[in-house]
Amino acid sequence: METCPNPLGNRFRGYLPVIIDIETAGFNPKKNPLLEIAAIIVEADEQGWLHITEKHNCNIIPFKNSELDDAALKFTGIDPYHPFRMSIDEKEALNKLFTPIKAAVKRNECKRAILVGHNPAFDISFLNAAIDRTQYKRSPFHPFSSFDTATLGGMAYGQTVLAKIAEAAGLEWDNSRAHSALYDAEQTAKLFCMIMNRWKRFMEIEDQNLSNSLFASCPEFE
């Protein structure tokens, strides 16, 4: 996407929401490696509705001397060294994802990207650890702020588990594809767009109701 019909620079305090999902070989960002990472870019159309515009993902080679937790691998079903994964090293993966994100930040007239995740504390800790390990310069992401779709899902649909929020929102959920970084990121991005668009519609209705109320209360129309 080369142009943006409705830049998001003023929508989220100068931050561009980018949905991130990460699959790992454990829970320790310093010791356990990234195995998959996906990034979904969302942007606004001419009317201001959010949509998915780009999807990026890659499989990652465990970093040297990293520790692989068997329980984590069993949970995700990932074989880190399977030849068909076409894995790349961490720094190459970060560059592959950050390059289009930086372009999206620029065309949306934003100052930085902000991570959107269903468990963003987990994702941002592993992302920051990879950035530190590879000494990657100028990450597009805010280093600690994030948007949390578990909270947004609880507010909008009364659910906090990703699969249950998706069901409540009327989205299909395929358990056989869950815990793939790209699938989970796509579903999270769809939910984020739905919730933001639902709020936009609500605010438009509220503004219209207020306008009608003020119009009706003017003395010249009584």
N, C-alpha and C positions, 0 to 999 in steps of 0.2 A: 504494500500500500504506500503510494508516494505522496498523496495529499490527504488532508483531513478536512472534511466539510464543516466540522463543528469542533474545534479544538477544546480539550478538556482543561486547559490551563487555569480556568477560574472555577472549575467544578469541585475539585477536591483539594483546595488550598495549594494549588500548584503541583500536586502529585498525580502521576499517572498510575492507576491501578493495574497491576500485572499479576495474574493468578499463577502461583507457583505450587507445584507438588513434587515432593522428593521421596524416593524410596531408598532405604539405607540397609546396611548390614548390622544394625544395632541402634542403641539409643545414645551413645556417647559421641558427640561430634568431633572430639579430638582423636579418638581411637578407631571408631567405626567409619567405614567409607561410604560415600555416596555411590549408589548403583544406577539410579535413574533420576533424571530431572526433566520436568516439562514446564514450559512457560506459555501462557495464553494471554494475548494482548486484546484488550477490549477498547473500543472507541465509539464515539457518538455519531449518529447519522445527522442529516440536515435538521431533523426535528428534535434532536437531543436525546434520542433513545439509544441506550448502550447495546452494542452487538460485539460478538467475537469477530475479530478481523485477522488475527494471525495465530498460528499454533507452531510451537517449536519444542523439540524434545531430543534427548540423546541418552544413550547408555554409556556408563562410565566405568573405566578400569579401576579397581581398588588401588588406592595409593600405597606406596611402598611401606611395608611394615604395619599396615593397618590390620585390625582384628575383625574377623568375621564371626558374628554370633549365629550359631546354628538355628536357634529358635526364630530369629528374625528372618533368616533365609527360608525356613519352612513356612513362615507366615506369608511372605510375599511370593514364594514359589520361584524366586530368581536364582539362576545358576550364574554367578558372576563371571565365570570363565568360559561360558558356552560360546563356541566360535561363531554362531549365527547372530550373536548380540551386536556385532560390529561396534564394539565399545571403543571409546576414545579417552584420553587422559583428562584429568580434572581441568587443567588450564585451557585446553582446547575446547572442552565442553562449555566452560564459562564464557569464552570468547564467542562461541557459536550462538549462545543464547543472548549475551549482553549486546552484541552488535545490533540486532534488529530492535531490541528494547530501547537502546539509546536513540535510534532513528525515530521510534515512535514517541519517545519523550520530546524530542526536538520538534516534530511536526505538530504535536499537540500543545506546544508552547508551555510545557511543564518544566519544572526545575529538576525533578528526580522522579524515579518510579517508586511506588510503594507496594510492598508484597501483600497480596491477598491470599489467604490460606484458610483451610478448615482447622488446622492446628498450627497457626503461624509461628508460635514460639519455637516449635520443633524445626520447622522448615528454615526459619531465619538463622537459627543457631548452626545448622549444618551448612547453610549457604555462606555464612560469615566465616566458618572454620575453613571451608574450601578456599575462600578469598584470601584468608591469612596464609594458608599453606602454600598457595601458588604465587603469593605476593602480587596478586592481580591489582593493577592500578585503576582507579576511577570507576568503581562499581556504580552502576546507575541507580542502585537501590538505597533508600534510607536505611541506615545501619541497624535501627532498632524499632522503628514504628511499623505498624502493620494493620490490616483490616482482617477481622475475624468473622468468617461466615457461620460459625457455630452460634455466635451471639446474634448475628443478623437473622439466621434461620429460626432461632428461638423467638425473636421478636415478630417475624413475619408469618411463620407457620406453626409455632408452638412445638418445634422439634429441634434437637441439637445434633443428633447423629446424621452424618451426611446422607446415608441411604434413606433415612426416614424423612429428612427434609425434602429430598428429591421426590419421594413418593407423595408427600403432602402437596408439593408444588405441581404435581402432575407430570413429572419427568419419568422416563423409563430408567430402571436401574438394573444392570446386569452384574450379578455377583461374580460371575466367572471372569469378568474384566476388571473388577475392583482391585485395588492395590497395584494397578499399573499407573505410573506417574501421569501419563498422557490422559488416560481415561478419567482418573480422579480429578485432574486439573480441568478437563473439559466440563465435567459435571459441576464442579465448583464454580467455574466461570459462567455457566448457564444460570445457576442459581443467583450468583452475584448480580448478573444483568437483570434477571427477573425481579429481584428485590429492589434494586435501584430504580428500575422502570416503574414498578408498582408505586414506589414512593413519589416519583415524579408525577404520575397520574393523580395520586391522592392530593398532592400540593396544588396541581392545576385545578382540581375540583374545589378545593378549599378557597383558592384565590378567586375562582368564579363565583362561589357562594358569597364571599365577602364583598366582591364587586356588586353583585346583585342586591345585597343587603344595603350597601351604601347608596346605591342608585335609588332604591325604593324609599329610603329614609329622607331623601332630599325634599325640602318643603315645596319646591316648585312642582313635584310630581305627586304630592299628596292630594 
